[in-house]
Amino acid sequence: MFLINCPFCGERDQSEFSSGGEAHIVRPKQPTELSDDEWAEYLFMRKNIKGIQFERWNHVHGCRKWFNVVRDTSNDKILSVYKMGEKPPVNYK
Amino acid sequence: MPNYRIHKTEYIDETKRVSFKYDGKTYFGYEGDTLASALLANGIHLVGRSFKYHRPRGIVSCGAEEPNAICQIGSKKDLTEPNVRATELELYEGLEASSQNCWPNVKFDIGGINNFMSPLIPAGFYYKTFMWPKSFWKKVYEPLIRLSAGLGKSPTEPDPDIYDHKYVHYDVLVIGGGVSGIIAAKMAAKNNLKTLLVDDKKILGGSTIYQNNESIKIDDKLSSEWLKNEIQEIKKLSNLTIKTRTSIAAYHGYNFLLAKENLTDHLPEEKKENKIRQRLWKIRAKKVVIATGSIERPLVFNNNDRPGILLSNSINKYLDYYGVTCGENIILFTNNDSAYETSISLHKKGIKNIIVDLRKSASSELIKQAESLGIKIYFNHVVTNTFGYRKINSLEIMKLSEDGNTTVGNKIRLSCDCLGMSGGWTPMVHMHTQSGGKLDFRDEDQVFLPKENSEDQISVGSCNGDFDLENIIDKTVNKINKFLDIDNQDYQDTNIICSKENDKRNIWLLPNKIPLGKTKCFIDFQNDSTAKDIKLALKEGFRSIEHVKRYTTTGMATDQGKLSNMHALGIIADTAGVKMGTLGTTTFRPPFTPLTFGTLVGRNVGKFFEVVRKTSMHEWHVENNAEFENVGQWKRPWYYAKKGENMHDAVQRESKAARDSAGILDASTLGKIDIQGTDASEFLNRVYTNAWSKLAIGKCRYGLMLNEDGMVYDDGVTTRISENHYLMTTTTGGAANVLSKLEDYLQTEWPELDVYLTSVTDHYSTASICGPNSKRILNKLFPNLDLSDENFPHMSFKEDKIENINCRIMRISFTGELSYEINIESKYGHSLWKMCIEAGKEFNLTPYGTETMHLLRAEKGFIIVGQDTDGTMTPSDLQMDWIVSKKKYDFIGKRSLYRSDTIREDRKQLVGLLTDDPKEILEEGAQIVSDVKSKPIDMLGHVTSSYFSPNLNKSIALAVVRSGKTMKGQKLIIPMENKNINVTVSDTIFLDKENKRLNA
């Protein structure tokens, strides 16, 4: 059971949050211009990394804010949290 | 009656005699006993039959690892408990226990015949035998297996006991109150860290607490005396909490642990009453010290499972802690020094014993001590067989060859009434691995050890592979100082003298002249798997330890292989010729020992089982005989049965009344989201398929919301209350998810939009009045409101007051009738409802529930998202192309509407179905075909909604059918179990296609 440091509320139990999958997948600005394959890439394709992964979490039973998390999926350690719109920490690239 | 209690100890209170029943017979023990020690004191070893062969089995151990002495406690239907380990169960006055897995009784067991049939029950027997014929499974095999399995009985009535949950936070959690745990806890607490020490036993001290060997001393005292002082000291520490009778069940990530505290299991019946039985502790600790100790290993030789064969150290504990001897003529069979401690203890109490040692020779203080006491030792010998049916009475030993692979010389037969075995020690690495830690293998004594300790977790003491006291104390002190980053000097000058083990010899499967196929060398006592089974599994091609485990069921019983897993691994490694360390282990999963469901559930039983949401009109519905339907967490009136009516009658009456005169529905549960901000219109444009910019203030519009994959997600009516203010309604079940989804887009994709979302579902109560007389009823409620079609047309919104309370009134319809929804602040909901009912009396205003609502909307062909859709339906599939804007550049899901798959013509599409026999009502979910003769039958779709319409006087249904749009008028078949129902594809709108009733 993770402890997640919500950037707005502080450290809280995982049960207050819901996971929103991979982060930094930007919705295309002009979907109509895309081919089926390009649209499918946005819609369906997700990485499933063993190691450092950027993911979205929502403090759904708290402030309801979405934010980003850097997590090492091999040991579940959360290395960093940052707000939506902020650049991911470069040292985890 | 024989008495094996041969001396007094401080842990047994002989002034407090306790009577208990075992298998119906009354016995006596003392306060301080476990059920196992009391049975042994009464000379009872035989406590059960084995699972597969029904062989007599006796008590093997004195703790959580016990495979045999599991019993059923109590006989009441609500309070009986199976699989309780007699070795852990504290004795109390009036305890009733019985042995499991034997019929008719433990001494004469019919299943014992399996023992003689055992060549017919090899590994994988169940998989191999019960495969065919298939038809036998349900009627023959399954009942047979269930009958003979008999691992205890579960209670058949609700558990009346009280359970509790508690959340705690500590700086340091120490698991295990033996020497190393006590030292760690003391160091942490004295350094001002808030510390919790848990131990599963009644008292602290582990196995050192009864240690009385003169050759093992700390600061010139017996180690047990020294430890008692330490315990006295830590009890005085103010920031140390000590919880005994508390065992860690699970170690989850981020140092989140679950512990079970036993509060009343050791008390007599009358003292348990109204007390919490067990408490589940949910612990968050910054640091965790694992000091869970180790468990002695059995040895694997022929007939190693007879009653009277125990672990050597358990014999020692029964003697020195409980004052009970397990026999009068004991043989100890060992490959290490620890059995010598048992031997010396027995000798001192005058119990005759001899030692059979696998090792060629050995030299240590303990061995010298045993030799000087004149204890007979057979070095380089192995036990090859044991004898005695209900209890061991003798055994055979032989000399080992130089390489240890075979036996040499003549058999020597020795008589005995008890055999202690010691195959070395297995560190309890469960907690370490549950926390995600990896293991290393140490070849010299064949143990798996915690590989690296993380910054949050550390293992100390014998669970870390440190076995002698000097090593344990020194290493624990050093490691804890480092781990907690402290400098504690308390043990700087502690002087420890102990015997050091110098010689080791490990043989997993002991050699025997008898071919393996004819031996019974048990590995897993509880699941009856033998060395032969493991070898057979390997022969049949199984290689992975996880597969061998499941095929042979080794380690899969209630003890989870605490005594057997290492031997299974060892034999696999030896047979396959690989190094044991490379095999890995099976996964150590929580819980460490079984938990009751009651503990896990805690107080969330009965009305606390689940959150229930009720509307403010709920009491009225109850008073008026509503049957309720669960919709999400909501309780919604399903139908209101009048006297003598069944559900069908009630729904037909309600449906007819709503169309003939007036009906009223509690619509408070619909999700309501308040949307405000200068970009609210633009936001709606992006989330709904249709256009919103031109919606005038005071008007309502129906919207369809898609997922990005183009599939229908939710629907509802949204009202424009003012320029930048909308009220969105969602389906009852979808409210929370819709809000989350909208928030997601707002916060992550379109943060530039000035839009604010607030869930107001609970803020407003809604009464929906429909039917040709609804306008007249509204007129009585709101006499000043102009209800003319010109002033208040369909799909529009007005505000007015009832007795000075604001109401929002929408003229919208889900039934196809003239219809008004009145929204009022929730606290007035009940009053509003009663006023509506009162005003409607003269018009036969009929309250109706969700079933009638579903029927009425189906007559009009309105979909219910989640019933007529299932996450694979596009708007076009629903024949709702009219609601998808062609002009809008983008909205959620738009691009997906012309993917190659979504534009297929032969997708499943929504149609209406009319049965040829108008009285025949289809079953929802029924399959639809066109031809029942050609096999395999081509499935075209299924029925999604089906009702008997009282207003049309015929059966109607909605269905999804492949290429359904083009099939109007076609005949199809619904094949049911005993007949085929003929239907015709129709339009989805069955009633009032011209929408005349909306303005009736």
Interface residues (C-beta under 8 A of the other chain):
Chain A: M1 F2 L3 S18 G20 V26 R27 Q30 P31 T32 L34 D36 W39 A40 L43 R56 N58 V60 R64 K65 W66 N75 D76 M84 G85
Chain B: H252 G253 Y254 F256 R284 G436 E708 D709 S740 E743 D744 Q747 T748 E749 P751 Y889 D890 K894 R895 S896 R899 S900
